[in-house]
C-alpha cells in the first residue's frame, strides 16, 4: 500500500521551527509500505523555519498577524495532487497542524488552546474522499485492521 506521510514525521526538518516530529512508532508501522513524503507548507512556498501559524476564523495567519493563507492553500492543492498522482490509499498527518490537523487544530489565539477541526490539507483530503489519520492514532488504526 502507498501511504502519504507528513514529511516532518519522517525526520525531514520542515517544521515551522526548523526541526521535525520524527516518529519511531510510525517508522515501524510504515515498514513494507511505499511512502510518499508531503509537507504542504513547504510545497506552498513557505520557508523553514517560519513564523508559527494558526487558523483564525478560517484563514491561516501567522503569529505576526500576516496572512499566509494563500501559501497554505496552494501547498494543500499541490500535496493533494501528489497524493492522487502517486495513488496513495492513506495519508498519515501531523497532529494539530494548521495544514495537517485531522481532528483538532489550535484555536488561532496562539495560546496553545485546541479546538475540534481540520487543517487546510486534511480538509482537502476529506473533500477528495482520501482517508487521513492523525499520527497519534496509528496504533488504534492498526488494531482495527488498517495495516
N, C-alpha and C positions, 0 to 999 in steps of 0.2 A: 504494500500500500504506500502511496505517496502522501506525505504529510507536510503541510506548510507549518513553519515554526517561526515565532518571533526570534529574530537573529540574536537579540541580547541574551536569550535563554540558551543559546548555543555557545556563548562565550565571546561573541563579537562585541567590541567596545563601541556600541552605537547608542547607548542610553543617554538621556539628556545630560547626565553628569560626566559623561565621557567613559564611564565604566560599562559593566554588563551585569546580567542577572543569571549567570550560568547555573544550570540545574543538573546535578549529577543524577538525580532520580529520573529526570526527563531523558538524559543521555542514555540511561539504561533502557527506558521504555522504547526509545527510538531504534534500538538495535534491530537490524533486519529490515528496516523501512528506508525508503528513499526520502530524503529530507529536502525541502525547498525553503531556504532561509529567506526571511522577509523582515524589513524594517520600513514600514510605511512612512515614518517621519523622515528618514534619510532619503528614501525613494522620492519623496516630495520636495527634496532640495534643502532640507534643514541641516545645519552643521552639527558636528559633535565635537565638544559639548555645546549645549544650547540652554537658553533660559527655560526653566520649567514652565510647562503649560497645563492648563486645565480647561474643561468645558464650562463656559459661562453662558447660561441661557441659550444653549445650542451652538454657540460659537467658540472656537478654540482661541483662547487668549493666553499670552504669556504673563509671567508674574510682573513684568514691567508695564502691563496694560496694553500691549500691542497685539493686534490680531495676527495669528499665524494660521488662521482657519483655511486659507487658500492652499497653503503647503500641505496641511494635514489631509485635506480632501483630495488634492492631486495625488499624494502618496497612496491614499487608500485606493484610488482608482487604478494606479499602476500596480499595486500589490494584488488587487483583485484580478486584474488581467493576467498577472503571472500565475496565480493560483489556477485560473481557468486554463491557461495555455499548458501548464505542467500537468493538469489533471489530478491535482491534489484532492483527496477524498475527505480530508480532515485538516483543520488548522488549529494549532495549539498556540495560545496567545498569553502574553504577559499580563498579569493581574493589574487592575485599576488604572491602566494607562488611558490617556485621552484618545489614543489610537486604538489600542488593543483590549481594553477592558471588556470582558464578556458579561459579567454580572453586575459590576458596580464600578463607579468612577469617582474621582474626587469632585467635590461639590462646586468648585470654582472660587472658593474663598481663600485658597492656598493655606488652609489651616489644618489639613490632614483629615478633614471630615469626609466620609464616604457616603454616597447615595446610590440607590439602585439605578442601573443604566448601562449603556454600551458606549464604547469608544467609537470613533468615526469608522475605522476599518472593520471592527467587529459588527457594526450595524450594516455595513455594505455586504459583508459575508452573509449575514442573516437574510437580507433582502434578496440575495442571489441564490439562497437555498443551500448554502455550503455550511456544513457542520463545523462549529468552532467551540472549543472548550478552553477554560481557564487552566493554566499550568497547575494551579493548586488542586485541580480536580482530576489529574491524570490517574491517580491511584483508584479513585471511585469509578472512573470511566473503564479502567482495565478490569475491575471486579465485575462490571456489568457486561463483560464480554466484548468490549470495544477495541480489543487489540487487533 
